[in-house]
């Protein structure tokens, strides 16, 4: 496999973005549960 620095940076950025989105979704769910109860 040929390793490309540019694609590697994009992969890391995408991983960070997905992690951030999942954290935001988790916070929303927790807020909804706390608000209902």
PQR file with spaces between the fields and no chain letter, atoms N, CA, C, O and H, PARSE charges and radii, in Angstrom:
ATOM       1  N    UNK     1       0.844   -1.215    0.000 -0.4000 1.5000
ATOM       2  CA   UNK     1       0.000    0.000    0.000 -0.0000 2.0000
ATOM       3  C    UNK     1       0.871    1.254    0.000  0.5500 1.7000
ATOM       4  O    UNK     1       1.887    1.325    0.692 -0.5500 1.4000
ATOM       5  N    UNK     2       0.456    2.228   -0.781 -0.4000 1.5000
ATOM       6  CA   UNK     2       1.174    3.500   -0.816 -0.0000 2.0000
ATOM       7  C    UNK     2       0.521    4.435    0.193  0.5500 1.7000
ATOM       8  O    UNK     2      -0.671    4.728    0.094 -0.5500 1.4000
ATOM       9  H    UNK     2      -0.369    2.170   -1.343  0.4000 1.0000
ATOM      10  N    UNK     3       1.302    4.903    1.165 -0.4000 1.5000
ATOM      11  CA   UNK     3       0.739    5.770    2.200 -0.0000 2.0000
ATOM      12  C    UNK     3       0.808    7.223    1.750  0.5500 1.7000
ATOM      13  O    UNK     3       1.872    7.718    1.376 -0.5500 1.4000
ATOM      14  H    UNK     3       2.270    4.665    1.245  0.4000 1.0000
ATOM      15  N    UNK     4      -0.319    7.893    1.788 -0.4000 1.5000
ATOM      16  CA   UNK     4      -0.385    9.292    1.372 -0.0000 2.0000
ATOM      17  C    UNK     4      -0.624   10.155    2.602  0.5500 1.7000
ATOM      18  O    UNK     4      -1.601    9.950    3.323 -0.5500 1.4000
ATOM      19  H    UNK     4      -1.183    7.491    2.091  0.4000 1.0000
ATOM      20  N    UNK     5       0.257   11.115    2.846 -0.4000 1.5000
ATOM      21  CA   UNK     5       0.112   11.959    4.040 -0.0000 2.0000
ATOM      22  C    UNK     5      -1.201   12.725    4.015  0.5500 1.7000
ATOM      23  O    UNK     5      -1.860   12.875    5.044 -0.5500 1.4000
ATOM      24  H    UNK     5       1.050   11.281    2.260  0.4000 1.0000
ATOM      25  N    UNK     6      -1.582   13.211    2.831 -0.4000 1.5000
ATOM      26  CA   UNK     6      -2.804   14.010    2.720 -0.0000 2.0000
ATOM      27  C    UNK     6      -4.025   13.183    3.110  0.5500 1.7000
ATOM      28  O    UNK     6      -4.861   13.645    3.886 -0.5500 1.4000
ATOM      29  H    UNK     6      -1.047   13.089    1.995  0.4000 1.0000
ATOM      30  N    UNK     7      -4.138   11.972    2.584 -0.4000 1.5000
ATOM      31  CA   UNK     7      -5.289   11.123    2.901 -0.0000 2.0000
ATOM      32  C    UNK     7      -5.258   10.732    4.379  0.5500 1.7000
ATOM      33  O    UNK     7      -6.307   10.561    5.000 -0.5500 1.4000
ATOM      34  H    UNK     7      -3.459   11.597    1.953  0.4000 1.0000
ATOM      35  N    UNK     8      -4.056   10.591    4.939 -0.4000 1.5000
ATOM      36  CA   UNK     8      -3.934   10.235    6.352 -0.0000 2.0000
ATOM      37  C    UNK     8      -4.466   11.372    7.214  0.5500 1.7000
ATOM      38  O    UNK     8      -5.161   11.137    8.203 -0.5500 1.4000
ATOM      39  H    UNK     8      -3.204   10.729    4.434  0.4000 1.0000
ATOM      40  N    UNK     9      -4.140   12.600    6.839 -0.4000 1.5000
ATOM      41  CA   UNK     9      -4.639   13.760    7.588 -0.0000 2.0000
ATOM      42  C    UNK     9      -6.155   13.835    7.484  0.5500 1.7000
ATOM      43  O    UNK     9      -6.839   14.130    8.465 -0.5500 1.4000
ATOM      44  H    UNK     9      -3.575   12.791    6.036  0.4000 1.0000
ATOM      45  N    UNK    10      -6.677   13.567    6.291 -0.4000 1.5000
ATOM      46  CA   UNK    10      -8.131   13.613    6.092 -0.0000 2.0000
ATOM      47  C    UNK    10      -8.808   12.548    6.940  0.5500 1.7000
ATOM      48  O    UNK    10      -9.867   12.790    7.520 -0.5500 1.4000
ATOM      49  H    UNK    10      -6.121   13.328    5.494  0.4000 1.0000
ATOM      50  N    UNK    11      -8.205   11.379    7.012 -0.4000 1.5000
ATOM      51  CA   UNK    11      -8.783   10.291    7.800 -0.0000 2.0000
ATOM      52  C    UNK    11      -8.836   10.675    9.272  0.5500 1.7000
ATOM      53  O    UNK    11      -9.828   10.409    9.952 -0.5500 1.4000
ATOM      54  H    UNK    11      -7.345   11.183    6.542  0.4000 1.0000
ATOM      55  N    UNK    12      -7.764   11.302    9.765 -0.4000 1.5000
ATOM      56  CA   UNK    12      -7.738   11.717   11.171 -0.0000 2.0000
ATOM      57  C    UNK    12      -8.789   12.785   11.423  0.5500 1.7000
ATOM      58  O    UNK    12      -9.480   12.757   12.442 -0.5500 1.4000
ATOM      59  H    UNK    12      -6.959   11.517    9.213  0.4000 1.0000
ATOM      60  N    UNK    13      -8.911   13.733   10.489 -0.4000 1.5000
ATOM      61  CA   UNK    13      -9.890   14.812   10.643 -0.0000 2.0000
ATOM      62  C    UNK    13     -11.297   14.236   10.648  0.5500 1.7000
ATOM      63  O    UNK    13     -12.145   14.667   11.430 -0.5500 1.4000
ATOM      64  H    UNK    13      -8.350   13.756    9.662  0.4000 1.0000
ATOM      65  N    UNK    14     -11.549   13.257    9.773 -0.4000 1.5000
ATOM      66  CA   UNK    14     -12.870   12.635    9.697 -0.0000 2.0000
ATOM      67  C    UNK    14     -13.175   11.893   10.996  0.5500 1.7000
ATOM      68  O    UNK    14     -14.294   11.958   11.505 -0.5500 1.4000
ATOM      69  H    UNK    14     -10.861   12.907    9.139  0.4000 1.0000
ATOM      70  N    UNK    15     -12.185   11.193   11.524 -0.4000 1.5000
ATOM      71  CA   UNK    15     -12.378   10.460   12.779 -0.0000 2.0000
ATOM      72  C    UNK    15     -12.708   11.427   13.911  0.5500 1.7000
ATOM      73  O    UNK    15     -13.593   11.161   14.724 -0.5500 1.4000
ATOM      74  H    UNK    15     -11.276   11.140   11.111  0.4000 1.0000
ATOM      75  N    UNK    16     -11.996   12.549   13.962 -0.4000 1.5000
ATOM      76  CA   UNK    16     -12.257   13.540   15.012 -0.0000 2.0000
ATOM      77  C    UNK    16     -13.659   14.106   14.851  0.5500 1.7000
ATOM      78  O    UNK    16     -14.359   14.322   15.841 -0.5500 1.4000
ATOM      79  H    UNK    16     -11.277   12.766   13.301  0.4000 1.0000
ATOM      80  N    UNK    17     -14.080   14.352   13.599 -0.4000 1.5000
ATOM      81  CA   UNK    17     -15.412   14.911   13.340 -0.0000 2.0000
ATOM      82  C    UNK    17     -16.494   13.936   13.795  0.5500 1.7000
ATOM      83  O    UNK    17     -17.463   14.335   14.441 -0.5500 1.4000
ATOM      84  H    UNK    17     -13.512   14.177   12.795  0.4000 1.0000
ATOM      85  N    UNK    18     -16.327   12.656   13.456 -0.4000 1.5000
ATOM      86  CA   UNK    18     -17.318   11.649   13.843 -0.0000 2.0000
ATOM      87  C    UNK    18     -17.387   11.528   15.361  0.5500 1.7000
ATOM      88  O    UNK    18     -18.470   11.385   15.928 -0.5500 1.4000
ATOM      89  H    UNK    18     -15.540   12.332   12.932  0.4000 1.0000
ATOM      90  N    UNK    19     -16.230   11.585   16.017 -0.4000 1.5000
ATOM      91  CA   UNK    19     -16.207   11.498   17.481 -0.0000 2.0000
ATOM      92  C    UNK    19     -16.950   12.678   18.085  0.5500 1.7000
ATOM      93  O    UNK    19     -17.719   12.524   19.033 -0.5500 1.4000
ATOM      94  H    UNK    19     -15.350   11.701   15.557  0.4000 1.0000
ATOM      95  N    UNK    20     -16.709   13.867   17.520 -0.4000 1.5000
ATOM      96  CA   UNK    20     -17.367   15.079   18.029 -0.0000 2.0000
ATOM      97  C    UNK    20     -18.874   14.964   17.852  0.5500 1.7000
ATOM      98  O    UNK    20     -19.630   15.301   18.763 -0.5500 1.4000
ATOM      99  H    UNK    20     -16.084   13.992   16.749  0.4000 1.0000
ATOM     100  N    UNK    21     -19.324   14.491   16.686 -0.4000 1.5000
ATOM     101  CA   UNK    21     -20.753   14.362   16.416 -0.0000 2.0000
ATOM     102  C    UNK    21     -21.386   13.367   17.380  0.5500 1.7000
ATOM     103  O    UNK    21     -22.476   13.615   17.897 -0.5500 1.4000
ATOM     104  H    UNK    21     -18.710   14.217   15.946  0.4000 1.0000
ATOM     105  N    UNK    22     -20.718   12.243   17.628 -0.4000 1.5000
ATOM     106  CA   UNK    22     -21.275   11.224   18.526 -0.0000 2.0000
ATOM     107  C    UNK    22     -21.388   11.775   19.941  0.5500 1.7000
ATOM     108  O    UNK    22     -22.341   11.461   20.654 -0.5500 1.4000
ATOM     109  H    UNK    22     -19.833   12.041   17.209  0.4000 1.0000
ATOM     110  N    UNK    23     -20.419   12.599   20.355 -0.4000 1.5000
ATOM     111  CA   UNK    23     -20.457   13.192   21.695 -0.0000 2.0000
ATOM     112  C    UNK    23     -21.632   14.157   21.796  0.5500 1.7000
ATOM     113  O    UNK    23     -22.342   14.173   22.801 -0.5500 1.4000
ATOM     114  H    UNK    23     -19.644   12.854   19.776  0.4000 1.0000
ATOM     115  N    UNK    24     -21.836   14.961   20.754 -0.4000 1.5000
ATOM     116  CA   UNK    24     -22.946   15.919   20.769 -0.0000 2.0000
ATOM     117  C    UNK    24     -24.278   15.179   20.824  0.5500 1.7000
ATOM     118  O    UNK    24     -25.186   15.583   21.551 -0.5500 1.4000
ATOM     119  H    UNK    24     -21.259   14.948   19.937  0.4000 1.0000
ATOM     120  N    UNK    25     -24.397   14.093   20.056 -0.4000 1.5000
ATOM     121  CA   UNK    25     -25.643   13.315   20.055 -0.0000 2.0000
ATOM     122  C    UNK    25     -25.882   12.717   21.437  0.5500 1.7000
ATOM     123  O    UNK    25     -27.008   12.720   21.933 -0.5500 1.4000
ATOM     124  H    UNK    25     -23.660   13.765   19.465  0.4000 1.0000
ATOM     125  N    UNK    26     -24.819   12.202   22.058 -0.4000 1.5000
ATOM     126  CA   UNK    26     -24.945   11.603   23.390 -0.0000 2.0000
ATOM     127  C    UNK    26     -25.418   12.654   24.386  0.5500 1.7000
ATOM     128  O    UNK    26     -26.277   12.374   25.222 -0.5500 1.4000
ATOM     129  H    UNK    26     -23.904   12.199   21.655  0.4000 1.0000
ATOM     130  N    UNK    27     -24.863   13.861   24.302 -0.4000 1.5000
ATOM     131  CA   UNK    27     -25.265   14.930   25.224 -0.0000 2.0000
ATOM     132  C    UNK    27     -26.734   15.273   25.021  0.5500 1.7000
ATOM     133  O    UNK    27     -27.454   15.504   25.993 -0.5500 1.4000
ATOM     134  H    UNK    27     -24.165   14.089   23.623  0.4000 1.0000
ATOM     135  N    UNK    28     -27.188   15.310   23.770 -0.4000 1.5000
ATOM     136  CA   UNK    28     -28.597   15.627   23.490 -0.0000 2.0000
ATOM     137  C    UNK    28     -29.501   14.571   24.095  0.5500 1.7000
ATOM     138  O    UNK    28     -30.523   14.894   24.700 -0.5500 1.4000
ATOM     139  H    UNK    28     -26.603   15.123   22.981  0.4000 1.0000
ATOM     140  N    UNK    29     -29.127   13.306   23.934 -0.4000 1.5000
ATOM     141  CA   UNK    29     -29.933   12.205   24.472 -0.0000 2.0000
ATOM     142  C    UNK    29     -29.994   12.299   25.991  0.5500 1.7000
ATOM     143  O    UNK    29     -31.057   12.131   26.588 -0.5500 1.4000
ATOM     144  H    UNK    29     -28.297   13.043   23.443  0.4000 1.0000
ATOM     145  N    UNK    30     -28.850   12.568   26.611 -0.4000 1.5000
ATOM     146  CA   UNK    30     -28.808   12.684   28.078 -0.0000 2.0000
ATOM     147  C    UNK    30     -29.683   13.844   28.531  0.5500 1.7000
ATOM     148  O    UNK    30     -30.413   13.728   29.515 -0.5500 1.4000
ATOM     149  H    UNK    30     -27.986   12.705   26.126  0.4000 1.0000
ATOM     150  N    UNK    31     -29.610   14.972   27.808 -0.4000 1.5000
ATOM     151  CA   UNK    31     -30.429   16.135   28.164 -0.0000 2.0000
ATOM     152  C    UNK    31     -31.912   15.788   28.062  0.5500 1.7000
ATOM     153  O    UNK    31     -32.705   16.199   28.909 -0.5500 1.4000
ATOM     154  H    UNK    31     -29.016   15.066   27.009  0.4000 1.0000
ATOM     155  N    UNK    32     -32.292   15.029   27.025 -0.4000 1.5000
ATOM     156  CA   UNK    32     -33.695   14.655   26.844 -0.0000 2.0000
ATOM     157  C    UNK    32     -34.151   13.752   27.984  0.5500 1.7000
ATOM     158  O    UNK    32     -35.244   13.934   28.521 -0.5500 1.4000
ATOM     159  H    UNK    32     -31.648   14.695   26.337  0.4000 1.0000
ATOM     160  N    UNK    33     -33.325   12.787   28.355 -0.4000 1.5000
ATOM     161  CA   UNK    33     -33.680   11.858   29.431 -0.0000 2.0000
ATOM     162  C    UNK    33     -33.823   12.619   30.748  0.5500 1.7000
ATOM     163  O    UNK    33     -34.778   12.401   31.493 -0.5500 1.4000
ATOM     164  H    UNK    33     -32.437   12.640   27.919  0.4000 1.0000
ATOM     165  N    UNK    34     -32.875   13.508   31.031 -0.4000 1.5000
ATOM     166  CA   UNK    34     -32.928   14.285   32.281 -0.0000 2.0000
ATOM     167  C    UNK    34     -34.142   15.208   32.271  0.5500 1.7000
ATOM     168  O    UNK    34     -34.771   15.421   33.307 -0.5500 1.4000
ATOM     169  H    UNK    34     -32.099   13.685   30.425  0.4000 1.0000
ATOM     170  N    UNK    35     -34.468   15.751   31.114 -0.4000 1.5000
ATOM     171  CA   UNK    35     -35.603   16.668   31.015 -0.0000 2.0000
ATOM     172  C    UNK    35     -36.927   15.938   31.212  0.5500 1.7000
ATOM     173  O    UNK    35     -37.846   16.479   31.827 -0.5500 1.4000
ATOM     174  H    UNK    35     -33.957   15.578   30.272  0.4000 1.0000
ATOM     175  N    UNK    36     -37.035   14.705   30.691 -0.4000 1.5000
ATOM     176  CA   UNK    36     -38.281   13.947   30.813 -0.0000 2.0000
ATOM     177  C    UNK    36     -38.495   13.484   32.241  0.5500 1.7000
ATOM     178  O    UNK    36     -39.611   13.528   32.759 -0.5500 1.4000
ATOM     179  H    UNK    36     -36.289   14.265   30.191  0.4000 1.0000
ATOM     180  N    UNK    37     -37.405   13.034   32.882 -0.4000 1.5000
ATOM     181  CA   UNK    37     -37.509   12.517   34.249 -0.0000 2.0000
ATOM     182  C    UNK    37     -37.336   13.663   35.238  0.5500 1.7000
ATOM     183  O    UNK    37     -37.388   13.447   36.449 -0.5500 1.4000
ATOM     184  H    UNK    37     -36.499   12.999   32.461  0.4000 1.0000
